[in-house]
Amino acid sequence: MIKTHADVLVAGGGVSGVAAAVAAARQGARTCLVEGAGFLGGIGYSGLLRHICGLYLNGDTMPVETINKGIAEEVVSLLNKLYPDNKVKKIGRVYVLPYSREDLRSVFDSLLNAESKLQVLSNTTVVLVKITDEEITGITVENSEGKYDIVPGVVIDCTGNGEVSTLAGADFDISLPEELQLAGYVLRIKGIKDYDETLQIKVPFYLAEASEKKVLSFYLRFSTLSPGDAPDEGYLKISVVVADGPEGRQRAITDALSVHRYLADRLEQFKDSYIAGTSQAVMQREGRRIRGEYTLTEDDILSARKFSDGIVKNSWPIEIWDRNKGTIYKYVPKDDYYEIPIGCLKVKGFKNLLCAGRCISVSREALGSTRVMGTCISLGEQAGMAAANKIKHGNYLLSENKI
Ligand SMILES: Cc1cc2nc3c(=O)[nH]c(=O)nc-3n(C[C@H](O)[C@H](O)[C@H](O)COP(=O)(O)OP(=O)(O)OC[C@H]3O[C@@H](n4cnc5c(N)ncnc54)[C@H](O)[C@@H]3O)c2cc1C
């Protein structure tokens, strides 16, 4: 078996993993980014999502800059160069940046290609983790050419669901199956007639009616519609409940497709519409939350708590997609933010393992705020810098990295 070495090994190339790899390489660390799929961006690419959340401070003033600097700010500026008409948008009480996944991919490519110390292995999965004395001493990866070992200095788990930390034997929390928040499956719909904003109200109204009549499952009423790039285009984010196993996932997809059929049969504007694309998979809002040295709580978020080792700021509300009540929002005080400390990224019981993105150490409620893409980008960047610091200086957090 071939053996190579990386100062920093980043597992998972979603938005957090790309930011982690770029940040580590910029600090001079020999970095390897390992991604199981054939594309980068994770849910941010494959999910057919339309808005990057968590980039801005919430308040009455339209934000002109991002709440976290660094890679989040660069991503916004590069996206704006590709599409200068793109503007920050207010939805309800929050600000979001509309984006297209192809633009995001192109921005990520340009950031990654600029780094000479960075090697990207796509279609390659981490399958085994070797531990000696609370330290990861080997990572086995597998692709179509076979398996090989990478000896890492520091490992950053950006796999969304904490796959690498779990392989390493780290503790984690996960909600009980019956308490899991609604998952999402996105349909790109073309051929909608006279798309206007009233459709965004009509769709949930029709779905609520269908669920009252028991024609559609109850939770499907919590689906939403947002406009696409063309006048006849819309994105249906369908709320589904997923039972365990491949059959459960297939049932969720069938459920989601029934929403489009129902709307096409009942709503004049949907009559000639068709499904032009779907998200790659049913996407779970909740996964494993890897236990770190600190676990962020709902109270930390709602009291806008600051930490002496805070590394990322966030103002995004707690969003709980309850399967009986729909979305419940709890807001951070206006014009204020909370901080995420480095302890949420340091995996408990391991000397050289960090996690970033969706799987950091937070309570179920706190995850409802920390999981958005803007925040995941900054978490990834901070993890990458911390890992490189550890290689160079022996410490994760240097005073200049505190916020
Ligand atoms: C239904 C839904 C709707 C959402 N809507 C929005 C929205 O509108 N705006 C917003 O900002 N956020 C939204 N989010 C949240 C956000 O998209 C995700 O939480 C965020 O993108 C997570 O990024 P990540 O990098 O942590 O993980 P992911 O995007 O999950 O990336 C993880 C990557 O790791 C790879 N991987 C997994 N296991 C391995 C392994 N063993 N080896 C190698 N690679 C591996 C995967 O292939 C994947 O590419 C939504 C989430 C869901 C579920």
The ligand as a Gaussian input file, in Angstrom:
#p B3LYP/6-31G(d) Opt

LIG

0 1
 C      -32.628000      20.779000       3.122000
 C      -31.531000      21.753000       3.439000
 C      -31.655000      23.061000       2.995000
 C      -30.660000      24.001000       3.280000
 N      -30.802000      25.278000       2.804000
 C      -29.784000      26.165000       3.006000
 C      -29.846000      27.456000       2.404000
 O      -30.790000      27.806000       1.701000
 N      -28.787000      28.299000       2.644000
 C      -27.718000      27.957000       3.429000
 O      -26.799000      28.776000       3.600000
 N      -27.640000      26.729000       3.978000
 C      -28.638000      25.825000       3.776000
 N      -28.549000      24.568000       4.307000
 C      -27.380000      24.210000       5.145000
 C      -26.101000      24.022000       4.359000
 O      -26.323000      23.797000       3.007000
 C      -25.244000      22.869000       4.887000
 O      -25.360000      22.713000       6.271000
 C      -23.779000      23.179000       4.539000
 O      -23.665000      23.325000       3.136000
 C      -22.913000      22.075000       5.074000
 O      -21.606000      22.187000       4.560000
 P      -20.481000      21.175000       5.026000
 O      -19.248000      21.541000       4.298000
 O      -20.419000      21.117000       6.508000
 O      -21.014000      19.715000       4.611000
 P      -21.530000      19.071000       3.247000
 O      -22.028000      20.056000       2.297000
 O      -22.449000      17.980000       3.679000
 O      -20.215000      18.432000       2.620000
 C      -19.624000      17.270000       3.151000
 C      -18.779000      16.617000       2.063000
 O      -18.057000      15.532000       2.627000
 C      -18.017000      14.470000       1.687000
 N      -17.794000      13.225000       2.437000
 C      -18.644000      12.596000       3.302000
 N      -18.056000      11.497000       3.820000
 C      -16.807000      11.433000       3.271000
 C      -15.724000      10.528000       3.424000
 N      -15.787000       9.450000       4.246000
 N      -14.588000      10.755000       2.705000
 C      -14.505000      11.830000       1.876000
 N      -15.495000      12.717000       1.696000
 C      -16.637000      12.525000       2.399000
 C      -19.388000      14.538000       1.005000
 O      -19.348000      13.916000      -0.259000
 C      -19.626000      16.048000       0.917000
 O      -19.172000      16.603000      -0.294000
 C      -29.518000      23.610000       4.021000
 C      -29.391000      22.288000       4.453000
 C      -30.373000      21.358000       4.170000
 C      -30.199000      19.959000       4.613000

